[in-house]
Amino acid sequence: MSLVVKAKLKEAAKGYNVAGDLADALDKLLQKAVAGACKRAEANGRKTVMAKDVACCCDQCSSKGDMLVVKSKIKDHAKGCNVAGDLADALNCTAHGLVKAACARAEGNSRKTVMAKDL
Ligand SMILES: [Zn+2]
């Protein structure tokens, strides 16, 4: 059920070791992001959840590198909503942003290992 492509997580956190709890923690945050995006779509009277419903959200979501998000699983977490084609890119963008921030936090704490608590 995880939304995170674990193999790609290591690449996204290049230069750092990835602790065993990072993928699960990131998965939970992404699930929350999907649920929140659905709520936002509903609040706007839409049945379809789109990239613009994700908090990330820059204009360059599609250029954020390797896909960290399992596209086929997004729908499982978008309860009652249709998923627009651009949502995966926005979630991927969010995921990369979270990993980048987590790496910076680990670095700030003089650790070479990125952990769940860095997210
Ligand atoms: Zn973005």
Boltz pocket constraint, residues with backbone or C-beta under 6 A from the ligand:
constraints:
  - pocket:
      binder: B
      contacts: [[A, 56], [A, 57], [A, 58], [A, 59], [A, 60], [A, 61], [A, 89], [A, 90], [A, 93], [A, 94]]
      max_distance: 6.0
